[in-house]
Structure formats: C-alpha cells, structure tokens
Amino acid sequence: MSSPRAYANQALYLSRIVLAAWRDGLAAEQLPAATLRQAFLPAVCAHLQRAHGWFLLELAGLDSVPEDGPPRSSKQLPDIAPGKAESGELREVRQLESNGFIAEFLAESRRPDAAAPAPRVTAGLATTAVEGADIDDVIRWVDSFGQMCDRMRNSLDEC
C-alpha cells in the first residue's frame, strides 16, 4: 500500500505532465489558446487538488488512506489528538487555503464552468473578457506547491 506522500508526489507529477502538454499545445499553435485552457485547466487543477489532499494527510501524520480519497481541504482532516499541537506547517497550509495560491487553485477547481469558454461582459461599446486562471497562474501554482511540499517535508524530516 502506498503512503499519502507517494500519492501526493504522483498527483503533483501528473499535474506537471498536463501542464507540459498545455505548453506544447500553445507552442504548436494548432488550437486556440482559449480551447487549450478549457482542456487543460480543469485537469491540472484536479491533480493539484488531489496532491493537496494527500499532502494534508501526510502533514497530519495519517498513514491510512480514506476510502473516499484525500480531503479537499484541511477542514476535512480529523481532529488533532488531545495533548498534541497542530504543526506550524499545517497552520501555514490552512492560511494558504484561505488566502494564497492554494485558495486560488481550489477555487478554480470548484468552478462549475472551469472548462467553459470565458464569459463576456459588455459595458457600453467596450467588451472585456472575464477569465479565470491562465497558464501563467497554473505554472505559479504547480511550482509554489512543489516548493512548499519540499520545504515542509525537509522541516518535518528534521524533527
């Protein structure tokens, strides 16, 4: 049986594969960027969300794999055992879920229209596209998540 760390690593790896395919699609210039965004954004966000859930289990020190998969947020973690303190790493992740790059990709993954074309807002004669995340946002999320995991694991491994 695999550990939450292994599942988190696998999901992060899969998000990087999808992101690389998105970049390749943009470079090929055979499909419109908006179409590629519709195809790839939900997939990257789904992998990141799973990586986040497995990483939460790792931070909480839980080795058992829930039947329904990893939690979607730290709010779904079991209560901390009496007499134990919440780790600084878990507190940081909770903060990032509220206001940070984790909050951004979780919000994007919850959008029911994440794969839909960007809506148009018309104000007078001007038309402005209202878009969700783009590839630059996703690159930042994937890189930030990977760096955060490495940093926190190094800190926890030293304990």
N, C-alpha and C positions, 0 to 999 in steps of 0.2 A: 504494500500500500504506500502511496506517495504522501509526502507531507505537504502542509499548506505552503511552505517555502517553494517546493518543487512546482506546485500548481501556479503560484504567483509568478514564478520565473517563466513558466511555459506561456501563460497568458500575456505577459509583457513581451515575450519573444514573438508571439503571434501578432500582437499589435504592431510591432516593428516590421514584420513581413508585410502586413496590409499597408502600412504607411509607405514602405518601399515600392509596392505595386502602384500606389496612388502617385508617387513621384514619377515613376516610369511612365504611367499613363499621361501625366501632364507633359513630360518631355517628348513623348511620341506625337503629341498634338493631333491625334486622330479623333478624339472626342472632346466636346466642350468641357471646360473646367467645371462648370456647374453640374454636369452629368456625372463626372468623376467624383465630385463632392458627394452627390446623392448616393453613389455606390459605395464609397469607401468610408465616409464619416461615421455612419452607424456601426460599421464593423469594427473600426478602431476603438470607438467608444465602448462597445460591448466587451472587447478584450481587455481594455483598461479597467472597466468596472469590475470584471472578474478578477483581474490581477489585484485590484484594490481590496476586494473582499477576502481573497486568500491571504494577502499581506496583513489584513486586520487580524485574522486568525493566528497568523504567525506572531504578531506583536502581543496578542493576548496569551500566547503560550499554549494554545489549544492544538493538540495533535490529531484529534478526531475530526473526520470530515462529515459535516452535516449532510443528511440525506437530500435536502433540497438545495445543496450547493452553498457557496460562500455568502456571507451577509452583503447587503447592498450599501450599508453604512455602519459606522461604529455604534449607532443606536441599536443595532440588532445583535450586538455582542452580548453574551451572558454577563450578568453582574459579576463584579470582581469579588473574589472570595473574602470573607471577613478577615480583617487583620492585614490584608495586602493593600498596597498603594498602587494607584494607576501609574504606569510608566510615563515618563516625560515624552517618549516617542508617541505613545497613544494619545496623549493630550495634544501634541502637535498635529497629529493626523486629524483629530476632531476639529481643531481650529481650521485646518485646510479644507475640511469638508464644509465648513460654514462660510469661509471667505478665503479662497485661494484657488490654485489650479485644480485641486481635486473637486471643489464645488463646481467649477466650470465644466469639467468633463462629465460629472454626474448629472448636472442639469441638462447638458446636451444629450446624454443617453436617455433621459426621461422624456425628451420632447417627442410627442407622438408623430410629429411631422419631420423628424430629423432627416429622412430621406426624400422629403418632398421638395419641390423647387422653392427657392427663396420667395417669400411673398413680396408683392409690390405695394408700396404706399404712395398714393398720389396726393400731392399738395399743390393745388393750383396747376400751373403748367409744368412744374417740375415733378419728375418721377424718380424716386430713390429706392434702391433695393435695400430691403432689410434682411440681413443674413445672419445666420448663426455662425458657428466656428468655421474657420478655413484651415487649409493645410498648415499654415504657419502656427496657428493655435495648437493644432494637434501635435506638431513637432515639439513645441514647447512642453505640452502635457506629457508626452512619452519620455522626453529627456528628463524633465523635472521629476517624474515619478521614479524612473530608473535611478537617478542620482539620490533621491530621498531614500529609496529602499537600501541602496548600498551604504549610505551614511548611517542609517538607523541600524542596519544589521551589524556594521562594524562596531557601533556603540554597544549594542546588546551582546555581541560576542566577547567584548572586553570584560563584561560583568561576570 
